[in-house]
Amino acid sequence: MSDEPPRFDPGGFAELPDKLALGQLPPGRHGLPRSFVVRNQRLRIVAALMRMLLRHGYAETTIGRIIKEARVSRGAFYAQFASKEECFLEAYDLGSRWLCDGVEAATGDADWPLRVRIGVGEALRLLAANPALAHLIAIEAAQAGPAARRRQQASLARLAEILRRGRPERPELPGDLEELLLGGALSLVARHVENDRTEQLPEIEAALVECLLIPYLGAAKSKKIAA
């Protein structure tokens, strides 16, 4: 694990040269393939939406603001997305997949309690380093309508499966306990983000790890592992 947390940059998904990623394409006959141009515009729009969400919130993020930030026309926006909601869902899908992939890769094949601690630490590290992503996932998904909330539930279900993998067998516990625990963790993350404490998210790692382990290992052992 490197000391510098990776940045979530939608432009990186475009497979473009660095000098063009998320940049405005050169005017005139640039000789770039049509698919290249379309993908570049789409990801610039997604990145612009995320910046606007961080500044204004979902309700006040208008298509006008998005296209001005992305430096594209209204027609270019509607060629890519039918609505602001559709653009938001694309941003959420990219961001949540990137976060879940990062957590899953970091946990590897470690023993279960250690994987929980590593996974929580990596998730908080990635969110702290990417405030726009933290805002999108922890705050705006709850404001953007039923489809966005379903996406959030699906992301929690994927993280719950990572948490569930290899845990001690406790048949007396609810089958959806992991989703419930992670929903509470998300609420705590959201409180930090709302209070402009996104960069301090790693400070709650021990508390979250302890809460996730207690139902399986008991208070004393969970506290020791979290510390």
N, C-alpha and C positions, 0 to 999 in steps of 0.2 A: 504494500500500500504506500503510495507516494505521500510526501508531506503536504503537497499542494492539492486540494480537492479539485476534481475535474469540473469544468463549467458546462452547464447545459446550454448548448448553442444550436438552435434549430438549423442554422446554416450548415452545420457539420453533416447533416443528413443528405445534403444535396450532392455530395461528392464533387465539389467544385474546387478549382484552384483557390488557395488562400486569399489571393488578392481580389477574387470575385465573390467569395462566400458572403452572403447577406449584403453585398454591395449593390449599388444601382448599376444595371448593365450599361455598357457603353452605347451611345446613340448611334443611329444609322445602321449600315450594313456591317454587323460585327461577325458574321459568319458562324454564329453559335447555333447548335441544333435546336429545333423548336422544343423538344422535350426538356432540354437544359434550361431554356428561358422560362418555360411554364413552371418547372420545379423551383427555380430560383425565386420567381414571383410568389409562389405559394408559401415558401418558407419565410420570405421577407414579411409577408402579411401575418403569418403566425407569430413571428418574433415581435412585430409591431403591436399586435393584440396583447401579448404578454406584458410589454412595457406600459401600455395604456391601462391595463388592469391594475398594475402596481400603483399607478398614479391616480386613477379615477374610480376604480371598482367596476364591476360588471355593468351595473345599471347606467352609469355615466360614460361608459366606453362605447362611443357611437362608431358606425362605419366611417363617417367623415373623419373622425380622429384617427382611426386605424389607417386609412388610405393616405392621409397626410403624413403620418409617421413612416409608413412603408414606402412612400414616394411612388405610388401606383395610382392609376385612374380608378374611378368607381366601376367602370366596365371591366377592368382587370380583376377587381375584387369579385364581382359577380360571375366572372368566367371561372373562378376557382371555388367559390362558396355561395350557397343559396342564401345564407343569412349569417348574422353575427354568431348565433348559437352554433351553427355548423363549424364555423371557424374556431370557436371556443373548444368544441369537442375534439377537433383535430389537435389543438394545442395540448389539451388534457391527455389525449391518447399518447402523443409523443413523449410528454413529460413524465407521466406515470410509468410508462414502459421503461424509460431510461432509468428512473429511480429504482424500480423493482429489479431490473437487470443488474444494477450496481450493487444492490443489497444481496442478491442471490450469488453474484460472483464473489463478493467479499467473504461470505460465510463459508463457502467451500465444503470440506468434509470434516470440519471440526466436530468435537463432541457437542451434544445438544445445548447444554447451558452456555458453553463458550460461543456457539453459533448465535444464540440469542443476543449475547452481549456484543459480539462483533456486528451483527445485523443492525441492532439499534444504533450503535455508534456510527456505522457507515451512513445510515439513513439521515441521522441528525447532522452529520458532517456535510453531506451533499446538499441538504436543504439550507444549512447555514451559509454555504458558499454560493447559493443560487436563490437570492431573495424573491425574484420574480416567479420562479418555479414554486417556492414555498407558499407564496401568496396564492398562486393558481390552485394548488392542490389542497391547502388547508383552509382557505377562506372562500375563494370565488366559486369553487365547485358546488358549495352549498347555496349559492345565490343565483346560479345560472339555469335553474329549472330541473325538471324530473330526469331528463336524459343525462345531464351532468351528474346528478346524484347517483344514478345507476352506474355510471362509469366509476364514480368514487367507490361504490360498494364492490364493484368487480376488482378494483385495485386492492382494496382491503382483503378481499377473498384470496387474491394471489399471495399477498404477504402473510395471511393466516396460514396458507398451505406451507409456506416456508417455515413458519413458526411451529407448525404441527409436526413437521417431518422429524422423526427420531425422538420425539418427546416421550416421557414416561407414560405408560398406560394407566389412565385413571378413568375407568368406565363410569364412575359415579358423577363425573363432571359433565356439564352440558356439551352437546356436540358442537355448538357454535361459540364455545367459550373464546376461542382465539379471535374471532371477529369482534366479539364484545370487548375484549381487552385492547385490541388495536383501535377500535372506535374511541375508547377512552384516551388512548395515547395520542390519537389525532386531535382530540379536543384540547389536550394540553399543549400540543404543538401550535394549534390555532391561536391559543391565548397568547403565546409568546410572539407569534407573527403579528397579531393585531396590536400588540403593545410595543411594536418596533424593536423587538428583542430577537429577531431572527438570527443574528450572528451569535447570540448567546445560547442557541439551542443545544450545543454539546454539553452545556452545564447540567441538563436534566437527564443525561444518559443513565446515571446510576439509579435514579428514582424510577425511570421507566423500566429498566432491566429488572429491578426488584419486583415491581408490580406484575410483570409478565411471568416471572418465575414462581412467585408465591403459591399460586394454586396447585402447582405440581411438586414443589420441593419444600414448602413450608417457609416460614418467615426467617428463621435463623440462617439456614443454608443460602436462601436467596439473597439476603443482605450481604453475606460474605462474598458470594460470587459477584454481585453488583459492585462491591467496593474494590 
